[in-house]
Amino acid sequence: MKAPGSDNNQEITTSRQISEEHFGRITGYLQKKYGLRIPAEKKVMLESRFLKRLHALNMNSFSSYLEYVFKEGKTDEYLNFIDLVTTHKTSFFREDYQFNFINKILPQYCPKAVGNHRLNVWSAGCSTGEEVYTLGMVLHEFKKQQSNFDYKITGTDISRPSLLKAATGIYSMEELQGLPNDLIKKYFNLQDDGKAVSFSNSEVKARIRLGMLNLNNPAYKLEGTFDFIFCRNVIIYFDFETQRKVLEKLVSKLRPGGYLFLGHSETAIGTTLPIRSIQPTIYQKLNL
């Protein structure tokens, strides 16, 4: 004898699973719109993430969820959808050798960035903000040594929830792991609950601008060019053709003599771009 409602429960469970058709629709859309490459082995992971949204919205059908996400005019849920399909793993001073490199070259490079313009830095794919605040701390420490030095940091991402967290500058104590205690004391204040801290240096925060940007866009509508561009652990999720186009557009926004920083699993070696490899993951644009 079947338990009462067992057929209905089975129907609900099945409808909350991502069918091959749905998975194909999602991955095809993300590749076309954002250049994201999502392999079949990620299907279970996505299903787990989406189930939480179905529960939150009290929906029993994944098909209904997709209709809601992509309905004409797109709802705010579309922003949650994009947040769920993108990766946000990051940390303060991640791949710290790159920040050590900046500290090493700034004394020689900074004369190019004083006078009529500030040092202009772009964190492309800034996620929840750890990278922009790390850059802010590095550059602020250098500014203490050279008073006429100034800088601006731009952080962009396709995930609005990640950008909103970056804007608050609030992090759990666990998220500060690996950050030197002296920098924590200088740049963070403990929240009232004692479980989180907030980035508290107003001078650094005043030099940070955050905004949404899809790296798969035909062009990047950002003002001017940049001295340093960080695009780390981002292009690894793109298909080959998107990687090529994104690297071309990034380099086009890089000032001659400026530096491009990629993630540890990414490379620009083998391209015809006007850059030279300084060391793994660090490239300098040529003065042509």
C-alpha positions in Angstrom: 0.0 0.0 0.0 1.3 3.4 -0.9 1.6 6.1 1.7 -1.0 8.9 1.4 0.3 11.6 -1.0 3.4 9.6 -2.0 2.8 10.1 -5.7 2.5 13.8 -5.2 5.6 13.9 -3.1 7.5 12.1 -5.9 6.2 14.5 -8.4 7.4 17.5 -6.4 10.8 15.9 -5.8 11.3 15.2 -9.5 10.1 18.7 -10.6 12.6 20.2 -8.3 15.5 18.5 -10.1 17.2 20.0 -13.0 16.4 18.1 -16.2 18.9 17.8 -18.9 16.8 20.2 -21.0 16.8 22.8 -18.2 20.5 22.3 -17.6 21.2 22.8 -21.3 19.1 25.9 -21.4 20.9 27.4 -18.4 24.4 26.6 -19.6 23.7 27.7 -23.2 22.3 31.0 -21.9 25.3 31.6 -19.6 27.8 30.8 -22.3 26.2 33.2 -24.8 25.5 36.0 -22.3 28.5 35.8 -20.0 31.0 33.4 -21.7 30.8 31.1 -18.7 31.6 27.5 -19.3 29.8 25.1 -16.9 30.6 21.4 -17.4 28.1 18.6 -16.9 29.7 17.6 -13.6 28.5 20.9 -12.1 24.9 20.0 -12.6 24.5 18.5 -9.1 26.1 21.5 -7.4 23.8 23.9 -9.3 20.8 21.8 -8.4 21.7 22.1 -4.7 22.1 25.9 -4.9 18.8 26.3 -6.8 16.8 24.2 -4.4 17.5 26.7 -1.6 15.9 29.4 -3.8 12.9 27.2 -4.6 12.4 26.6 -0.8 12.8 30.4 -0.1 10.3 31.2 -2.8 7.9 28.4 -1.9 8.1 27.0 -5.4 7.6 23.3 -6.2 8.8 23.3 -9.8 12.2 24.2 -11.2 10.4 24.9 -14.5 8.3 27.6 -12.8 11.5 29.0 -11.2 13.1 29.4 -14.6 10.0 31.1 -16.0 10.1 33.5 -13.0 13.8 34.3 -13.5 13.5 34.9 -17.2 10.1 36.5 -17.5 9.8 39.7 -19.5 11.6 42.6 -17.8 13.4 40.2 -15.5 12.8 40.3 -11.8 15.3 40.9 -9.0 15.4 37.1 -8.8 17.6 37.2 -11.9 20.3 38.8 -9.9 20.1 36.0 -7.3 20.2 33.5 -10.2 23.4 35.0 -11.6 24.9 35.0 -8.1 24.1 31.3 -7.7 25.9 30.3 -11.0 29.1 32.3 -10.4 32.0 31.5 -8.1 32.9 33.9 -5.3 35.8 32.2 -3.6 38.3 34.8 -2.6 40.4 36.0 0.4 42.5 38.9 1.6 46.0 38.9 0.2 45.2 35.9 -2.0 48.3 35.0 -4.0 50.3 37.4 -1.9 53.4 37.3 -4.1 51.5 39.6 -6.5 51.1 42.2 -3.8 54.7 41.8 -2.8 55.5 42.5 -6.4 53.5 45.8 -6.3 55.3 46.9 -3.2 58.6 46.2 -4.9 57.9 48.1 -8.1 55.9 51.0 -6.8 58.9 53.2 -5.9 60.1 53.1 -9.5 56.6 53.0 -11.1 54.9 55.8 -9.1 56.6 58.7 -10.8 54.4 57.8 -13.8 51.4 58.0 -11.6 51.9 61.4 -10.0 51.3 64.9 -11.3 48.4 65.0 -13.6 46.8 61.7 -12.8 46.4 59.2 -10.0 47.4 55.5 -10.0 44.4 53.8 -11.5 43.7 50.2 -10.5 40.9 47.9 -11.7 39.8 44.7 -9.9 37.8 42.9 -12.6 35.8 40.2 -10.9 36.2 41.7 -7.4 33.6 39.4 -5.9 32.8 40.3 -2.2 35.6 42.9 -2.0 38.5 41.3 -0.3 40.7 42.1 -3.3 39.8 45.8 -3.5 40.4 46.3 0.2 43.7 44.4 0.0 44.8 46.8 -2.8 43.6 49.7 -0.7 45.7 48.6 2.3 48.8 48.1 0.1 48.5 51.5 -1.6 47.5 53.3 1.5 50.6 52.0 3.3 52.7 53.3 0.3 51.0 56.6 0.4 52.3 57.1 4.0 55.8 57.1 2.5 55.1 59.4 -0.4 52.6 62.1 0.4 52.0 63.2 -3.2 51.0 59.7 -4.3 47.3 59.2 -5.0 45.3 56.3 -6.3 41.8 55.1 -7.3 40.5 51.6 -7.2 37.6 50.3 -9.4 36.0 47.0 -8.5 33.5 45.3 -10.9 31.6 42.0 -10.9 28.5 40.5 -12.5 27.1 39.5 -9.1 25.1 42.3 -7.4 24.8 40.5 -4.0 28.6 40.1 -4.0 29.0 43.8 -4.8 26.6 44.8 -2.0 28.7 42.8 0.5 31.8 44.5 -0.8 30.2 47.9 -0.4 29.5 47.2 3.3 33.0 46.1 4.0 31.8 43.7 6.7 33.4 40.3 7.1 33.3 37.5 9.6 36.4 36.7 11.6 36.9 33.5 9.6 37.1 35.6 6.4 40.1 37.5 7.9 42.2 34.3 8.3 45.6 34.9 6.9 45.4 38.7 7.3 48.3 40.0 9.5 47.1 41.2 12.9 48.7 44.6 12.6 46.6 45.3 9.4 43.4 44.0 11.2 44.0 46.5 14.0 44.8 49.3 11.6 41.9 48.8 9.1 39.1 47.0 10.8 36.6 47.7 13.7 34.9 44.9 15.6 31.1 44.9 15.1 28.8 45.1 18.1 27.9 41.4 17.9 31.6 40.6 18.3 31.4 38.1 15.4 32.3 40.3 12.5 34.5 43.3 11.6 34.0 46.2 9.2 36.7 47.9 7.1 37.0 51.2 8.8 39.5 53.3 6.9 37.4 56.1 5.4 40.4 57.4 3.3 40.8 54.1 1.5 37.0 53.6 1.1 36.7 57.1 -0.5 39.1 55.9 -3.3 37.1 52.7 -4.1 34.3 52.6 -6.7 32.2 49.5 -7.3 29.9 48.6 -10.1 28.4 45.8 -12.2 30.2 44.8 -15.4 29.9 41.7 -17.7 33.4 40.9 -19.0 31.7 39.3 -22.0 30.4 42.8 -23.1 31.6 43.9 -26.5 33.4 46.9 -24.8 34.2 48.0 -21.3 32.7 51.4 -20.6 35.2 52.4 -18.0 36.8 55.8 -18.0 40.4 56.0 -19.0 43.1 53.3 -18.7 44.6 51.5 -15.8 48.1 51.1 -14.3 47.2 47.8 -12.7 44.5 45.4 -13.7 43.6 42.4 -11.6 41.5 39.7 -13.2 42.3 36.6 -11.2 40.6 33.3 -11.2 37.9 34.6 -13.6 38.8 33.7 -17.2 39.4 30.1 -16.1 35.6 29.8 -16.2 35.3 31.1 -19.8 35.5 29.1 -23.0 38.6 29.6 -25.1 37.2 32.2 -27.5 35.8 34.3 -24.6 39.1 34.1 -22.8 40.9 35.4 -25.9 38.4 38.3 -26.3 38.4 39.2 -22.6 42.2 39.3 -22.5 42.3 41.6 -25.6 39.8 44.0 -24.0 41.6 44.0 -20.7 45.0 44.8 -22.3 43.3 47.5 -24.3 42.3 49.2 -21.0 45.9 48.8 -19.7 48.2 51.8 -19.8 51.6 51.1 -21.6 54.0 50.0 -19.0 51.1 48.9 -16.7 50.7 45.5 -15.3 48.1 42.7 -15.7 47.6 40.2 -12.9 46.0 36.8 -13.6 45.1 33.9 -11.3 47.5 31.0 -10.6 45.8 28.7 -13.1 45.6 31.3 -15.9 48.0 32.4 -18.5 48.4 34.9 -21.3 51.4 33.2 -22.7 51.0 32.2 -26.3 48.8 35.1 -27.2 49.8 37.9 -29.7 48.9 40.6 -27.2 51.4 43.5 -26.7 52.5 42.3 -23.3 55.5 40.5 -21.9 55.7 38.0 -19.0 57.4 39.3 -15.9 56.8 36.2 -13.9 54.0 33.6 -13.8 50.6 35.4 -13.8 52.2 38.9 -14.0 52.4 40.7 -17.4 53.5 44.2 -18.5 52.1 46.0 -21.4 54.7 47.0 -24.0 55.4 50.6 -25.0 54.8 50.3 -28.7 
